[in-house]
């Protein structure tokens, strides 16, 4: 948490009310919230998906997303009411004095421009520093945020770095103008636990150094306990309770807060060993590269029917690249993928419709995985029509069944656009779209990373029920070791494009561990405000 001296009030929101529009009808989604934030203070906003966290964070910039409007209250930022400020006045503040780190870095960057060009844009346009100085500053912040190759990574395009690296690049970009207020909206969602430690430490250090005020939005209670001086708990656009972080963690007053803070309890029953059964999917000696840059080295693994293989490792370790190879999006340079004992065409364009149907993928970033101009009915309905030939009333009926499966009310959500959904709701729609094809194997790429703990547990239970009922197999790419413990049968640990350890869950998670597996396990945040400081002290002592 922030040790800098907390100064005068920089942000004071009173009676904030925000409305959202659905079917041309406006309804209130944030109900008279008060927020006070001082210079040098970090305020944590927590609550389940759809609680209003991101909506309130955006309102701190005087902004309401499409389909929403600020309908009441005041937003005083350093004496200026942002709720009444002109568009030109808001443009002068945003990026320079108020910055935002979005939940989905992939959707926030312009894919046509290099990272360093996008970093330099704000400080140059606001007259804070010339281009050469901005480039040097970018490299310095890339280094502080532990980005690989900080001298050169800025000259890559967004699609040429991993999701975790892109998230850190966006955090650096937000800090470019040394703003008075930064709104962090799930800034470590896409990061593995080892990288998350470095990024949290860097964010804390920069906030302290510049005495910046920050709003830290997250569904990860262990993370917010390391970052925030105060915590506000939100639900359905209302304040549940508010208090100093240590007191909130140690003695929450409301039942809902206690539920949020509860340790995840779901654990799947351990499946019987598949023995010598033929695997549904076999990856054999696969190597792959992006252009001339190798990213996978002689990788082999099996996935059996009705079983879940969790693939874990740090950002850039090759987890998602292996998924791209399996789905045919990135043909390997060597090796083979077998499905049900038969070689699978390595290029997805050479696979027939049934081969594509049997293997589906749920992507990490729902914002970039679904068409923002299509309604939910069309998003889920397309695979029903393409793979199963369902049309008209039959298609609509199945879409409604799938929405019920993922616990979204069909009457409420079937005609919504993605922009009218929370991050967690978008991810559930992605899950329903994958299920629509009636696959045998689903590759889940961080499918719970955008969900709060309560919703994530329900999604894991849903996936487990579907596995039991339909005999599905899952490849579960994740950096959340609580998820691994909850849902995995086997674990594959990856580092720098290689598999360093794999085996049954009990074997991999029981000591003695591989050195890298031990690092992963020790980096999982705990619900203790002193945990990060103690961990950093211990590691500094080991390196001394």
N, C-alpha and C positions, 0 to 999 in steps of 0.2 A: 504493500500500500504506500501511499504518497507521504514521504517524510518532510516535504517542503512545507514552509509556513503557509497555512491557509489564509488567504487574504480577503479582500472585499468581494461582495457579490458580483459575479460577471453575468449570470443568467438567472432571471426570475420569471417563471411562467405561472400565471395565476388564472385559475378557473378555465384551463385549456379544454376546449370542446372541439372535436373533429367529427365530421360526418362522412360517410361513404355512400356511394350511389349504386343501387342494384335495381335493374328493370325500371330506370328513370325515377326511382323513389329514393330520397335521401333518408338515411337512418344514422343515428349517432353511434360512433364506435369508440370514442374516448369521452369520458363523462366528468368534466370539471376537475382535471388533475392540476395540482400545484407542484412545481419543481423549483427548488432553489439550489444554485451551485456557485461555489466560491472559487476564486483563482487558486490553483494548486490543489484542488479537490477532485477526486474521482468518485463519481456516482454510478453505482451498478443498477441496471434495470433488469429484473428477472421475471419470469413467468412463462406459461406455456405458449405454444404457437398460437397466434391470433390474439394475444393479450393486449397488444397495442404498443409493444416495446419500440419497434422500428418506427411506427407512426409518430410516437412522441419524440424519438430521436431526430427524425426529419423535421418535425415542427420546431425543434431548437434552432434550425437554420431558417425558419420562416417558410418552410416548404411542405407541401402536401402532394403526395403522389397522384397519378392519374386516377380519377374516380373518387377522389377525396377532396375535402375542403375544410379549412380552419373556420369554424362557425361561431366561436366565442372565446372570450378570455384575452389575456395579453401575454406577449412574449418579449420581455425586456432584456435586451442584450447590451450591456454597457451603456444603458440609458436610452437605447433606441428600441421602439416597439416594432419587432419584425412582423407582427401580424398586420401592421398598417404601413410598413415601409414600401417605397416604390420598387419596381423591378430593377431599376438602375442601382438604387441603394443596396438592394440585396446582392446584386452581382458584384458590387465592390467589396462586400463582406465575405461572400462565399469563396472559399479557396485561399483567401489571404488571412482573415481573422477567424473564420470558422471553417473547419475541414471535416470531411466525412470519409470513413473507411467502410465500404459496403460489404455486405455479407457474401456476395458473389463477385469475386474479382474478374472472372471470365466474362461476365456481362457488363462490367464497369469499364473495361479498357476498350479502346478503339483498336480493332484487329489490324488496321492498315498502317499503324504507326508504331515505331520502336518504343520500348519502355522509357528510355532516357528522354526522348522527345516529349512524351506525355508528362514526365516528371518536370521538365524545364518550363512547360507552358505557363503554369500559374505564377512562379516567381518572376519570370521575364515579363509577362503581360501586366502584372501588378506593379512592375517597376522596383521590385525588391532587390534583384541582382541581375547582372548581365548573363548571357548564355554560358560563357566559359566557366564562370563561377558556379552557376547552377549545375553544370555537368560535374564539376569537382565535388560539389555538395552531395549530389546524387550518389556518387561512388562512395563517399564517406558514410552515408546512411545505409547503402546496400551492405557495406562491410559491418556496420553496427548490428544490422538485422540478420547477419549470418547467411547472406546469399552467396552461393558458390560463384567464384570468379567475379568479384564485385567490380573489377576494372572493365570487364567486357560484357557482363550479363545485360546491362542496360541497352546494348546495341542489338538485342534480339527482339523479335516480335512476340506478342503475348502468347501465340500458339506454340512457341518454341521453348517454353518453360513449363514446369509442372504447376498444378493448381496451388500447392503450398508456396512455391516460389513466387507465383503471381500475386498471392495474397500479401506476402511480405513487400513486394515491389509497390503495391498500392498503399500499404502502411507508410512506406518511405515517402511516396508522392504526397500523401496528406500532410506530412510534416514539413514539406519543402519550404513553406512560407512562415514556419514557426508560429502557428495560429494561437490565439488566446483560448480557443475551445475546439476540441476534437471529439467527434461522435464516432465511437468504435462500434460498429454493428456486426457482432460475431466475427472479430478479426482473426481468430484462430480456428474457426470451424474447419478449414481445409488442411490444417496442419497436423502432422503426426506428433506424438507426445514429446519426442526428443527435440524436434524443431520448435514446438510450442514453448518449451522452457526458455529457449534462447530469445524467441520473439517477445514473450511476456516480460522477460528481464529487460530487453532493449526498450520496449514501450514504456515500462515503468521508469527506466533511467532517463529517457528523453523527457517524459512528463515532469519528472522531478527537476531536471536540469533547467528547463525553461519555465517552470512553475505554471504549466498549462492546466487548465480545467478540462476534464474529460467526462463524457457519458459513456459508460461501458455496458453495451447490451449483449446479453448472452443467456443461453439456457444451461450453461455448464456452471453449476454452483461452486464446484471446487475451484474453477478458474476465477470466478468473480471474487471469491474470498481472498485471493492473492492480490487482486488489483484495486478493489474499491475501498474507500473510506466509509461510505454509507451505501445501503442497499434499499431500493424500493421494489416491493413485490407487487406485480400487476396481474389482474385477471379480468378478462372481458371488458377492458378499457377502464377499470376501476382500480383504485389503490387498495390493496389488501392490508399491507403494513409497511412501515419504514423505520429504519434504525441504523445505528452504528454497526459495522460489519461483524465484529467479534461477538457482540451481544446477539445479533440476528442469527448467527451460525450456532451459537451455544445455547440460546434460549428463545427460539421463535415463539410468538404469542398466538398465531393463528393456525388452525388445522391445515389449511391449504399450504402454508409455508412449510409446515412439518412434512407434508407429503412431498413437496418439491425437494426437500433436503434429504429425504429417505434414500438409503442406498438401494440401488436396483436389486430386486429380489428374483426376477425371472431367471430360471436356468432350465434349459431343455434336458429331457431325460437322455442319458448317454446311450447312443445307438450301438447296437451290436457291431463288432468288427465285420467289414465286408469280406474278410478272408480272401479267397482266391477268385472271387467273382470278377467277371470282366467289368472294368470301369466304364461308366457312361462316357466319360471324356478322358483321354490320355494326351498329355503334352510330352513329347519325347525329343530331347536334345535340341530345343529351340533357341536360336540366337536371332536377334533383330537389331535394326539400326534405323535412325532417322537421318536419311541422307548418308553421309559418311561417318556419322557419330554412332558408335555401338551403344546399345542400352540394355540388351539382354544377352546373357552368356550361358549357353548350354543348359537351359532350364528344363526340368522334367517334373511332372506331377500328375496325379490321378484324382478324379472326382467320381465317386460312385453314386448310384441312385439312392435317393432318400437321405443323403448325407450332406453336411455343410462343411466346406473347406474354407477357413478364414485365412486370407493372405494379408500379412502385416509387414510394415517396414516404413522407413522414413520417406518424406517427400522426395521424389526422384529416384526411388529404389527400383522402379520397374513394375510396380503392381498394376497400374492402369495400362501400361504398355503390353503386359502379358494378356490382359483382357482384350485389347485391340487385336492382338495376334489371333486369339481364339475365335473372335467374332469375324475375322477376315478383313478387318479394316486396315491392318498393317501386315502384309505377307512377310514371313520371316526370311532371313538370309540363309538359314539352314534349319533342319529339323522338320518334324511333322506333327500334326494334330489329328488324333483319331477320335471318331464319334461312334459309339456303339460297335467298336471293333473295326470300323471302316475308315480309310483315310478321308479327311474332310478337305474339300478344295480350300487352298490357302487364301485365295482372293474371294471376297464375299460376292463379287459380281459373277463368279462361276458357280455359285451355290444355287440349288433349286429352291423353290418356294418352301417346300417341307423342311429342308435343311435349315433354312433361316427361321422358320416358325419354331422349331424344336429348341432353339438356343436364343434366348432374349437377354437384353441388358438394360439395367436401370442405371442411369448416369449420376455422377456426383453433383452436377450443377443443374437443378431443374429449370432455372431461369433460361439457360441456353439449350435445353433439351426439348422444350415444347414451343410450339408456334404461338406467339402472343396474340395473333389475330384470329385464332380458332377458339371456339367455345369448348368446354370440357366434353360435351357430347361428341364433337368431331374428333378431338384428340384420342379419346378412348375408342371411339367407333371405327376409326380408320383400320386398325389391325383386324377388327372383327369382320369387316368387309373384305379386306385384302386376303387374309388367311383362311377365313371360315365361310365367306360368301354371305354373311348376314346383312340384310337390308331392311329398311323400313321399320315396322313395328317390332320385328324380332331383334334387330340391332338395338333399338332404343331400350327394349326390355332387358337385354343383356348388359348394356351400359349401366342401367339402374342397379342391376344385381352387383356389378363390380364396384360401384360407388358404395353400396351397402357393405360390401366386403371390407373396404378400406375405411369404413366408419365415417363417410361423408353423406349427409342427407341428400338423396337424389333430387327431391323437390327444390332444395336450396341451391345446389351446386351444378346441376346438369347444364344449365345455360350460362354459367359464368365464364368470363375470360380469365386467363392466367393473372392479369393485372389486378383482379379482384380477389386473389387468393393470397394467403400468407405463405411464407417459405415452406413450412411443413405441409400445408395443404397441397402445394404444387408437387412436392415429392410424392405424396400419396397418389396423386393423379398419374404420375410417372409409373408407380407400382401397378396401378390398375391397368395402364396401357400395356405393360409387359405381360400381365396375367391374361389379357384379352386374347393373346395368340395361343393360349393353352400350351405353353412350352413344357419341356422336360427338365431343362437346366436354365436357371436365371443367374446371370452375373450381376451382383449387387455392388455397385461402386460407391461406397460411403452413403448408403441410402438413408441412414438415420442421422447424418451429420448436421442436417438443418433442423432437427426436431428437438424439442425440449425432452427432459428425462421421462416425464409421464407419458407423452405421446410416443416417444421412441420405444418404450417398453411395450406399449400396445401394438406398435408395428411389428416388433420382434415376435410377440405372441401370435399376431396374424400370420406372419411368414412361417412360423413353426406349425400352426394349424394347417395352413395350405400344404406344407411339406408332408404332414401326416396324412392328410386327406387325399392329396393328388400324387404323392410319391415324388415330389419335386426334389431336384438336387440344386444346391446353391454354391456358387463361388462368391464369398463375402469379403470384398476388399474394404478394409477399415483401418483406422489408426486408433480406434477406441477399444482398449483392452477389456473394458467392462462388457462391451458387445461381444468380443471374442469369447469371454468366459460364459456369456449367456447362451450363445447360439451355436458355437463351433463343435464339430466332431473331430476334425483334424486342423492343424495349424501349419501354415507355410510362412517362414520368416525370410524376408528378402532384404538384401543390402547391396547397393551399387550394381543392380542388374543380375545378381546371383542369389540362389537359394542357400542360406547359411544353416538352416535347420528346418526340419519338417517331421511331423509325426502326429500321433493322437494327442488331443488337447491335454490330457492328464500328464503325458510324458513331457511335452514341451514346457508346460507351466510349472512343473515340479523341479526343484533343484536336484542336481547341479544344472545350471543354465549355460547355454552358449553365452559368451561375453556380450554380444550385441543384444540377445534376448534379455539378459540381465539389465542392460541399459534401458531398454524399452520399459520393463516392468518397474524400474526405480523411478521413471519419469512420469508416471501416472499421478496427476495432482490429487491431493487429499483435501478434505473439508477442514482445513486448518489454516488460519490466516498467516501463520509463521512457516508454513511448509516450504514455500519457494525460497525464502531467505535461508532456512536451514539446509536445504538441498544445495544451494549455490555455495554456501560456506563449506559444506562437506566436500564438494567437488574441488573447490579451490584448495582445500587442505590436502586432498589426494594428489593434486598437481604441483603442490609446493615442493 
